[in-house]
Amino acid sequence: MTLETALAFALGMVILTLTPGPTMLTTIAKSLASGFWSGFQYNIGVCIGDLIFLMLAIFGLQIVAELLGDVFFVVKWVGAGYLLWLGTKLWLAKPVPLEARPVGAKGLLREVTAGVLVTLGNPKVILFYGALLPTFVKLDSLVAGDIAILAGIVVVAIVVVNNFYGLMAARARRVFRSARAVQVLNRSAGGVMIGTGVFIATR
């Protein structure tokens, strides 16, 4: 794989990550609702989900993907259901001012699992790895070093871009100090999660 190929793929990944979609919107919503660390944990799962699709594309596991079609369908609905449940919970939550809100562990496993499920059910990601990736690289000629480079590009693009959005959203939380402002925050974040869940479920 040439340097030009790697740079082209990196540009494609950055554009994919910058484009509004379920993973970016959920990162913002989680960071608004619970702080930067919640969004960061979620994006660990996003990275895992993207790497799963990358490996499926590279090793030409179309047959496996077809066999797992029903599984991915279930995963899509589980991810959508999770977002709908979380969004509804936020929408109905009692507005507690942020300075009085107890700080505790949000659950690494829960956040990572959510990131994996939402990514596996994201039609934008499926399209990128299934249809667009072969236009960047010759998948049948990749060696181990090439695969490692591609995986590294995927992780770096997601970590940098998505967590930048998450950091900006987490900083915006500072303005929410009254109960009324927190209610607006909760309903905004909850609305985004509900909308994202509906988007995933209907695609």
N, C-alpha and C positions, 0 to 999 in steps of 0.2 A: 504494500500500500504506500502510495507516494504522499509527500507532505501536502501537495495540493488536494489530494483526496481527503486527507484528514481534516484540513481546514474547511473544505466544502461541507463535510459532514458536521463539523463543529458549528458552522454557520446555520446549517439546517436545524440542528438541535436547539440552538439559541432562539431561532425564529419560532420553532415549535413551542418552546417553553414560554416565550414572551406572549404568544397568542392566547387571548383569554379562553379559558376552558375550565373543566371541572376541578383539576388539581390546583390551578392557580387561584381560582375563586375560593376553594375550600381552605387553602393556605391563608388567604387574607381573612376569611371569616373566623378561622380558629385562632389566628394571632390577635384579632380584634377582641374576641370573646375571652381568651384565656392567656394571652401573652405570647411572646416570640417562641419560647421553648416548646409550646404545644404545636405550633406550626412546623418547627424544626423536626420534631419527632415524627410528625405526619409525613414530612418529605423524605425521611429515611425509607418509609414504606413506598413512596412514589419511586424512589431510585430502584428499589427491589423489583417493583412491577415493570418498570422500563427495561431493566436488565433481563427479566424473563422474556419479554417480547423480542429483545435484541438477540438472545440466544436461540429462540425459536426461528427467527428469520435467518440467522447465520447458518444454522445446522439443517436448514431445509426441512423442518418438521411439519410440513403441511398436513401430512396424514395424521400426525399426532394432534395437530390443531383442530382438524376436522373431527377426530374422535372425541376431543375435549370440547366440542362446540356446545353441547348441553351444559357442561360444567361452567364454561365462561358465561353462558346465559344466566345460570344461577348466581354466579359471582356478581354479575352486573346488577341483578335485582337485590342481592344482599347489600352491596355497596350503596345503591340508591336508597334502600330502606334505612340503612344506618344514617345517611345524611338527612333523610326526612325526619327520622326520630330525633336526631340531635338538634336539627333546626327547630322542630316543634317544641322541644324541651327548652331551648334558649328563648323562643318567642314567649313562652308562658312563664319563664323564670321570674321570681320576685326581684325587682330592681334594687340590688344592694350596692351602695357606693363602693367604688373600687378600693379605696383605702381601708374599708372595713371588711373587705372580702378575704376570707382565710386563704392562705397560699399553701397548697399541698401538691403532692405528686398527681399528675394527670393520667399516669399509666402509660408507660413506654410501649408495652405490647399492644394496648388498645389503639394508640395513635398510629403505630407502624402498620398494624393490620388494616386499619382504615385506609391508609395510604396505598397499600397493595391492592385492596379490593376496588377502590375508586379508579386506580390506574388500569387494572385489568378490564374494567368495564367502560373505559373511556374510548369512544369511537375515533377520536382524533389521534390517539396514540396507536391504535390498531392500524389505522390507515397509513400512518407514517412508517411504521416498521414493516407492514405487510406489502405496501405498494411503492413507497418513496425511497426506502433504504436501498433497494437494488439499483436505483439510479445513481447513487453516490459511490457505491463500492461493488466490486465483483465478488459476491459472497462465496463462490466456489473456489476462489483463489486465496482466501485469507489464511494466514498462519496464526499461531498462538499469540505472537507479539502484536499482530494487527488487531486481534480480538481484544487484547488487553487495552490497547490504545482507544478503540471504539468505546469500550466499557468505561474507561476513565473519562472520556469526553462526555458521555451520557451523565455520569455522576456529577462532574464539575458543573455542567450546564444547569442541571436541576438544582443543585445546592446553591449556586451563586444567584441565579435568577429568581427562583421561587422564594428563597429565604430573604432576598432583598425586598420583595413584596411583603413578606412576613414581618421584617424589621420595621418597614414604614408603617404597617398596620399596627404593630405593637406600640410604636411611639405615639400613634394617634390616640391610644387609650388614655394618655395623660390628661386629655381634656374632659374626660368623663368622670366627674367627681360628685355630681348630684344624682339623686335617685331617678329623676326624670331623664337625665342624660344617659344613665346606664340602661334605662328602659329602651331608649332609642338605639343604643349600641346593641343590646341583646336582640331586638327585633330586626335590626339591619343585618347582623351576622346570621341570625336564624333564618331570615328571608333568603339570604344568599345560599345557605345550605339547603333549604327546601327547594329553591329554584334549581340548584345544581343536581339534587336528587331526581327531580322531575325530568331534567334534561337527559340524565343518564338512562333513566327508565324508559324514555320514549325514543331512544336512538337504537 
